Amino acid sequence: MEALSDLAGGFSTALTPMNLVYVFLGALLGTAVGVLPGLGSAMAVALLLPVTFALDPTGALIMLAGVYYGGLFGDSITGILLNTPGNSSAIATTIEGHKMALDGRASQALATSAIGAFTGGLIATTVVALGAPLFASLASAFGPAEFFALTAFAFVAIAFVVADSALKGLAALVIGFTIGVVGIDSQTGTVRYTLGVPQLFDGVGIVVITVGLLALGEVLFVASRRRHVGGDKLVAVRGRPFLSRAEFREALPAWLRGAGFGVPFGVIPVGGSEVPTFLSYGTERRLDARRRNPMFGRGAIRGVAGPEAAGNATAGTAMGALIVLALPTSATAAVLLGAFQQFGIQPGPLIFERSGEVAWALIASLFVGLFVLLVLNLPFAPLWAKLLVIPRPYLYAGISVFAGLGIYVSAGSIVDLWLLLLLGLLGFLMRRHDVPLAPVLIAVILGPIAEVNLRNTLAISQGDLGALAASPATVVVYALLAVVVLLAVVGKIRSSRGADV
């Protein structure tokens, strides 16, 4: 009951006219950026983060949450209409969604996607709202060893799961750690790896890192492949932007099953929503094969409904893990964690005590944002497709200018612009060699936290390494980590054998 009263207070903050404007703008801008091929929700948050610096912390975080959800739906619009998913989380939706579009049912595919995003997000956000205080009270019993175990889980799981090669995943972690330790050591006051540049004493700003790696890196990558990009035909959107009663009944079980897959995966650091979306797609395909008239391969509405609900349910509980545990389970969540820290708010078990008003307003705004997105995207999804006809040279040139201006305005430092360029080149090289970006962002954010908790644990135990796995909670976390790594290794061995055959 206390959670419901706190949530009601959050709604009173989120429903103020100005915060409603922030939710609307976030959803609008997030969808617009997410629609553009190659960008996606993580880049939408990174690119728009400097814009929020002029806002109060509550309004800024509410706007970024709207950007997060809006970017996820924009990814699917691109996949359905252009067969080019804006992000890897939309690949499963694209398989049947584009076939529906080619069959003249693009409007129904977009409507299925919009309602699926709403359904999955609503279920997950309800779980977060009702369960967050309980999880926070349980997590408050965690000490340095437990938090180090959680960060180690995030590091290794993401490095093994999101990369084709575990070596590339670990290399990305090392890059992130290297960037994350630049600056003054918070415990000893020692200056580390600043090359004598005073502007680096406070470390490399998270905004510079995310915009450089994600936005500018993508621009350089697209520019280098300009002759190889394009040629996909945009499918025209015609007909009713809603579902018939029969189509709604067809999609409803898939929406619910997809949300069931997505909710638990939001708190597992496996890099995002790729795993639950493909699990949902595979389940719907197997169920469809038992029917008298199978539809998969010809534009099955359930093949759109399930993965879309799974992806947004994962995003919803990922926000819960971020707020309650300060544990980013995807690249987008890592960027949002950096946004929290930028505004002087530390997520974690104590957030409801220290910044309860902001936390509950943010959770309430997630509900509001879902309704805003449904209103925006159900009738107006065809309008977003018009962004896809913008010539890419103009589009990406605009993104570069916007990124540079945002970084300079946020700090007024020429050094930050040089860092932006260097990180953009690093992001470009990582894309060229298929090195994943998510582990870099996770390591930049969680690396200093892991270092502090490791040193505190060893200081308390007087150097005894056994203290790192002395409690039942740490044993459970490391056991889960071993299972995740084992499953990832087995999956990669099977896929490599399949490729050889």
C-alpha positions in Angstrom: 0.0 0.0 0.0 2.9 2.4 0.8 4.2 1.8 -2.8 0.8 2.8 -4.2 0.7 6.0 -2.2 4.3 6.8 -3.3 3.4 6.1 -6.9 0.4 8.4 -6.6 2.8 11.1 -5.4 4.9 10.3 -8.4 2.0 10.8 -10.8 1.2 14.2 -9.2 4.7 15.2 -10.2 4.8 13.5 -13.6 1.4 15.0 -14.6 2.3 18.6 -14.1 2.0 20.5 -17.4 5.8 21.0 -17.8 6.7 17.4 -17.1 4.0 16.3 -19.6 5.7 18.4 -22.2 9.0 16.7 -21.4 7.4 13.3 -21.7 5.9 14.2 -25.1 9.1 15.8 -26.4 11.1 12.8 -25.2 8.8 10.3 -26.9 8.7 12.4 -30.1 12.4 12.9 -30.4 13.2 9.3 -29.4 11.0 7.9 -32.1 12.4 10.3 -34.7 16.0 9.3 -33.9 15.1 5.6 -33.5 13.5 5.6 -37.0 16.8 6.5 -38.7 18.7 3.4 -39.7 21.8 2.6 -37.6 21.0 5.0 -34.8 18.5 3.4 -32.3 17.5 4.0 -28.7 21.0 4.1 -27.1 22.2 6.7 -29.6 18.9 8.7 -29.2 19.6 9.0 -25.5 23.3 9.8 -26.0 22.6 12.4 -28.7 19.8 14.2 -26.7 21.6 14.0 -23.3 23.3 17.4 -23.7 19.9 19.0 -24.5 18.6 18.1 -21.0 21.4 19.9 -19.1 19.3 23.1 -18.9 16.4 21.2 -17.2 15.9 20.3 -13.6 16.9 16.7 -12.8 13.3 15.4 -12.6 12.3 16.9 -15.9 15.5 15.8 -17.6 15.2 12.1 -16.5 11.5 12.1 -17.4 12.4 13.3 -20.9 15.2 10.8 -21.3 12.9 7.9 -20.3 10.5 9.0 -23.0 13.5 9.1 -25.5 14.4 5.5 -24.4 10.9 4.1 -25.1 10.4 6.2 -28.2 13.7 5.0 -29.7 12.8 1.4 -29.2 9.6 1.8 -31.2 11.4 3.7 -33.9 13.8 0.8 -34.4 10.8 -1.4 -35.4 9.3 1.1 -37.8 12.6 1.0 -39.9 12.6 -2.8 -39.9 9.0 -3.2 -40.9 9.0 -0.6 -43.7 12.6 -0.9 -45.0 13.7 -4.3 -43.8 16.5 -2.6 -42.0 16.0 -2.8 -38.2 17.2 0.3 -36.4 18.8 -1.8 -33.7 19.5 -5.5 -33.0 16.6 -5.6 -30.6 14.2 -5.1 -33.6 15.6 -7.9 -35.8 13.0 -10.5 -34.7 10.1 -8.1 -35.3 11.5 -7.3 -38.8 11.4 -10.9 -40.0 7.6 -11.2 -40.2 6.9 -7.4 -40.0 8.5 -6.7 -43.4 6.7 -9.6 -44.9 3.4 -8.1 -43.7 4.4 -4.8 -45.3 5.2 -6.5 -48.6 1.8 -8.2 -48.4 0.1 -4.8 -48.2 -0.4 -4.9 -44.4 2.2 -2.4 -43.3 -0.4 -0.4 -41.3 -1.5 -3.5 -39.4 2.2 -4.4 -38.8 2.9 -1.0 -37.4 -0.3 -1.1 -35.3 0.7 -4.5 -33.9 4.1 -3.2 -33.1 2.8 -0.1 -31.3 0.2 -2.0 -29.2 2.8 -4.7 -28.4 5.3 -2.1 -27.3 2.6 -0.6 -25.1 1.5 -4.0 -23.6 5.0 -5.2 -22.8 6.1 -1.8 -21.4 2.9 -1.5 -19.3 3.3 -5.0 -17.7 7.0 -4.5 -17.0 6.5 -1.0 -15.5 3.7 -2.3 -13.3 6.1 -5.0 -12.0 8.8 -2.3 -11.4 6.3 0.1 -9.6 5.0 -2.6 -7.2 8.3 -4.5 -6.7 10.9 -1.8 -6.6 10.6 -0.9 -2.9 10.9 -4.6 -2.0 13.9 -5.1 -4.2 15.5 -2.0 -2.8 15.1 -3.2 0.8 16.6 -6.5 -0.1 19.5 -4.8 -2.0 20.2 -2.5 1.0 21.6 -5.6 2.8 24.3 -5.8 0.1 27.8 -4.9 1.0 30.9 -4.2 -1.1 31.5 -7.8 -1.9 27.9 -8.3 -3.2 28.0 -5.2 -5.3 31.4 -6.2 -6.8 29.9 -9.6 -7.7 27.0 -7.9 -9.5 29.3 -5.7 -11.5 31.5 -8.7 -12.3 28.4 -10.5 -13.5 27.5 -7.5 -15.7 31.0 -7.3 -17.2 31.6 -11.0 -18.0 28.0 -11.8 -19.1 27.9 -8.9 -21.5 31.4 -9.6 -22.9 30.5 -13.2 -23.6 26.9 -12.8 -24.9 26.9 -9.7 -27.1 30.1 -10.4 -29.0 30.7 -13.0 -31.7 34.1 -13.5 -30.1 34.7 -13.6 -26.3 38.1 -12.1 -27.0 36.5 -9.1 -28.7 34.1 -8.7 -25.8 36.9 -8.7 -23.3 38.9 -6.3 -25.4 35.9 -3.9 -25.3 35.8 -4.2 -21.5 39.5 -3.3 -21.3 38.9 -0.2 -23.5 36.0 0.8 -21.2 38.1 0.3 -18.1 41.0 2.3 -19.6 38.7 5.3 -20.3 36.8 4.9 -17.0 39.9 5.2 -14.7 41.2 8.5 -16.3 41.2 11.3 -13.7 41.7 11.6 -9.9 41.4 8.4 -7.9 38.4 9.1 -5.5 40.0 7.2 -2.6 43.7 8.2 -2.7 43.5 11.5 -4.7 46.2 10.2 -7.1 46.0 11.6 -10.6 45.9 8.8 -13.2 46.4 8.7 -17.0 45.6 12.3 -17.6 48.8 13.0 -19.7 49.2 16.2 -17.8 46.0 17.7 -19.2 44.2 19.6 -16.3 40.8 19.2 -18.1 41.0 15.4 -17.6 41.5 15.6 -13.8 37.7 15.0 -13.4 37.8 12.2 -15.9 36.3 11.9 -19.4 32.7 13.0 -19.3 30.1 10.3 -19.9 28.3 12.6 -22.4 31.5 12.9 -24.5 32.0 9.1 -24.4 28.5 8.2 -25.4 28.1 10.8 -28.1 31.6 10.1 -29.5 31.3 6.3 -29.6 27.7 6.0 -30.6 26.8 9.0 -32.7 30.1 10.2 -34.3 31.4 6.7 -34.6 28.2 5.7 -36.5 28.5 8.7 -38.8 32.1 7.9 -39.7 31.2 4.2 -40.3 28.3 5.1 -42.6 30.5 7.6 -44.5 33.1 4.9 -45.0 30.5 2.6 -46.5 28.5 5.1 -48.5 28.9 3.2 -51.7 27.7 0.0 -50.1 24.7 1.4 -48.2 21.2 1.9 -49.7 19.1 0.2 -52.3 16.4 -0.9 -49.9 12.9 0.1 -51.0 10.7 1.9 -48.6 7.3 0.1 -48.4 4.3 2.5 -48.8 1.9 2.6 -45.8 -1.7 2.5 -46.8 -4.9 1.4 -45.1 -6.3 1.5 -41.6 -3.8 2.3 -38.8 -5.6 -0.1 -36.3 -6.4 -3.8 -36.0 -9.6 -5.5 -36.6 -11.2 -7.5 -33.8 -10.0 -10.8 -35.3 -6.5 -9.5 -35.7 -6.5 -8.2 -32.1 -7.6 -11.6 -30.8 -4.9 -13.2 -32.9 -2.2 -11.0 -31.5 -3.2 -10.8 -27.8 -1.8 -14.2 -26.7 1.5 -13.3 -28.4 1.7 -10.0 -26.7 1.2 -11.6 -23.3 3.7 -14.4 -24.0 6.2 -11.9 -25.3 5.9 -9.8 -22.1 6.4 -12.9 -20.1 9.8 -13.5 -21.9 10.9 -9.9 -21.6 10.2 -9.1 -17.9 12.8 -11.4 -16.3 15.4 -10.6 -19.0 15.4 -6.9 -18.1 17.3 -7.6 -14.9 19.9 -10.0 -16.5 23.0 -8.3 -18.0 23.0 -10.0 -21.4 23.4 -6.8 -23.5 19.8 -5.9 -24.3 16.6 -7.4 -25.6 17.9 -9.6 -28.4 17.6 -12.9 -26.4 14.0 -12.5 -25.2 12.8 -11.2 -28.6 14.2 -14.2 -30.4 12.9 -16.6 -27.7 9.5 -15.1 -28.2 9.8 -15.3 -32.0 10.9 -19.0 -31.8 8.0 -19.8 -29.5 5.4 -18.2 -31.7 6.9 -19.9 -34.8 6.7 -23.4 -33.1 3.1 -22.7 -32.0 2.2 -21.6 -35.5 3.6 -24.8 -37.0 0.9 -26.8 -35.2 -1.9 -24.8 -36.7 -3.9 -26.0 -39.7 -2.9 -22.9 -41.8 0.6 -21.8 -40.7 1.3 -18.1 -41.4 5.0 -17.8 -40.5 7.0 -16.9 -43.6 4.0 -15.1 -45.1 3.6 -12.3 -42.6 2.4 -13.7 -39.3 0.9 -11.1 -37.0 2.1 -13.1 -34.0 5.7 -12.9 -35.3 5.4 -9.1 -34.8 3.4 -9.1 -31.6 5.5 -11.4 -29.5 9.0 -9.9 -30.1 7.8 -6.3 -29.9 6.2 -7.0 -26.5 9.3 -8.9 -25.3 11.6 -6.0 -26.3 9.7 -3.3 -24.5 9.0 -5.5 -21.4 12.8 -6.0 -21.2 13.3 -2.2 -21.4 10.8 -1.7 -18.6 12.4 -4.0 -16.1 15.8 -2.8 -17.2 14.7 0.6 -15.9 13.8 -1.1 -12.6 17.3 -2.7 -12.4 18.9 0.6 -13.1 16.9 2.5 -10.5 17.0 0.0 -7.7 20.4 -1.8 -8.2 22.3 0.9 -10.3 22.9 -2.1 -12.6 22.7 -1.2 -16.4 21.8 -4.3 -18.3 22.2 -2.8 -21.8 24.1 -0.1 -23.6 21.0 2.3 -23.4 20.7 1.6 -19.6 24.4 2.4 -19.2 23.9 5.8 -20.9 20.9 6.5 -18.6 23.0 5.6 -15.6 25.5 8.2 -16.7 22.7 10.7 -17.0 21.7 10.0 -13.4 25.2 10.6 -12.2 25.5 13.7 -14.3 22.6 15.2 -12.3 24.1 14.2 -9.0 21.6 11.3 -8.4 22.9 7.9 -7.4 20.6 5.0 -8.3 20.7 2.0 -6.0 19.0 0.7 -2.9 19.0 4.1 -1.1 17.5 6.1 -4.0 14.0 6.0 -2.5 15.3 7.5 0.8 17.7 10.0 -0.8 15.8 11.0 -4.0 12.4 9.4 -3.5 10.5 12.2 -5.2 12.6 11.9 -8.4 12.5 8.1 -8.4 8.7 7.9 -8.1 8.1 10.7 -10.6 10.4 8.8 -13.1 8.5 5.5 -12.6 5.1 7.3 -12.9 6.4 9.0 -16.1 7.1 5.6 -17.6 3.3 4.9 -17.5 2.5 8.3 -18.9 5.1 7.8 -21.6 3.6 4.5 -22.8 0.2 6.2 -23.3 1.9 9.1 -25.1 3.8 6.7 -27.4 0.6 4.8 -28.2 -1.2 8.0 -29.1 1.8 9.2 -31.2 2.6 6.0 -33.0 -0.7 4.2 -33.7 -2.1 6.8 -36.1 1.1 8.7 -37.1 3.6 5.9 -37.7 3.4 6.5 -41.5 4.6 10.0 -41.0 7.8 8.8 -39.3 8.6 6.9 -42.4 9.0 10.2 -44.2 12.3 10.7 -42.3 13.7 7.8 -44.2 13.7 9.7 -47.5 16.1 12.4 -46.2 19.4 11.9 -48.1 22.0 10.3 -45.8 24.8 12.8 -46.4 22.6 15.7 -45.2 21.2 13.5 -42.3 24.5 12.4 -40.9 26.2 15.8 -41.5 23.4 17.3 -39.3 24.0 14.7 -36.6 27.7 15.5 -36.6 27.1 19.2 -36.2 24.4 18.6 -33.5 26.8 16.3 -31.6 29.7 18.8 -31.7 27.5 21.7 -30.6 25.9 19.7 -27.8 29.3 18.7 -26.4 30.7 22.2 -26.6 27.7 23.9 -25.1 27.6 21.5 -22.2 31.1 22.3 -20.9 32.6 25.0 -23.2 35.8 23.0 -23.5 37.9 22.6 -26.7 39.5 19.5 -25.1 36.1 17.8 -25.0 35.8 18.4 -28.8 39.1 16.7 -29.4 38.1 13.8 -27.2 34.8 13.6 -29.1 36.8 13.3 -32.3 39.1 10.7 -30.9 36.3 8.6 -29.4 34.4 8.9 -32.7 37.4 7.4 -34.5 37.6 4.7 -31.8 33.9 3.9 -32.3 34.5 3.8 -36.1 37.4 1.3 -35.7 35.4 -0.9 -33.4 32.5 -1.1 -35.8 34.9 -1.9 -38.7 36.3 -4.8 -36.7 33.0 -6.0 -35.1 34.1 -5.1 -31.6 30.9 -4.5 -29.5 30.2 -1.1 -28.0 28.0 -2.2 -25.1 30.8 -3.6 -23.0 32.7 -0.4 -23.4 29.8 1.7 -22.0 29.2 -0.8 -19.2 32.8 -0.8 -18.2 33.1 3.0 -18.3 30.1 3.4 -15.9 30.6 0.4 -13.7 34.4 0.2 -13.7 35.0 2.8 -11.1 32.2 1.4 -8.9 33.7 -2.1 -9.2 37.1 -0.8 -8.3 35.9 1.0 -5.2 33.9 -2.1 -4.0 36.8 -4.4 -4.7 39.2 -2.2 -2.7 36.7 -1.8 0.2 36.1 -5.5 0.4 39.9 -6.3 0.5 40.4 -3.5 3.0 37.8 -4.9 5.3 39.1 -8.4 5.0 42.7 -7.3 5.3 43.5 -8.6 1.8 41.7 -12.0 2.0 40.5 -12.8 -1.5 38.0 -15.3 -0.1 35.9 -12.4 1.2 34.8 -11.8 -2.4 32.7 -15.0 -2.3 32.1 -15.4 1.4 28.4 -14.6 1.5 25.5 -16.7 0.1 24.5 -13.8 -2.2 27.9 -13.7 -3.9 28.0 -17.4 -4.3 24.6 -17.3 -6.1 25.7 -14.4 -8.3 29.0 -16.2 -9.3 27.1 -19.5 -9.9 24.6 -17.6 -12.2 27.6 -16.1 -14.0 29.1 -19.5 -14.6 25.8 -20.7 -16.1 25.5 -17.7 -18.4 29.1 -18.1 -19.6 28.6 -21.9 -20.1 25.4 -21.3 -22.1 27.0 -18.6 -24.2 30.0 -20.9 -25.0 27.8 -23.8 -25.9 25.6 -21.6 -28.1 28.7 -20.3 -30.0 30.1 -23.8 -30.4 26.8 -25.0 -31.9 26.4 -22.0 -34.2 30.0 -22.5 -35.5 29.4 -26.2 -36.1 26.2 -25.2 -38.0 28.1 -22.8 -40.1 30.7 -25.4 -40.9 28.0 -27.8 -42.1 
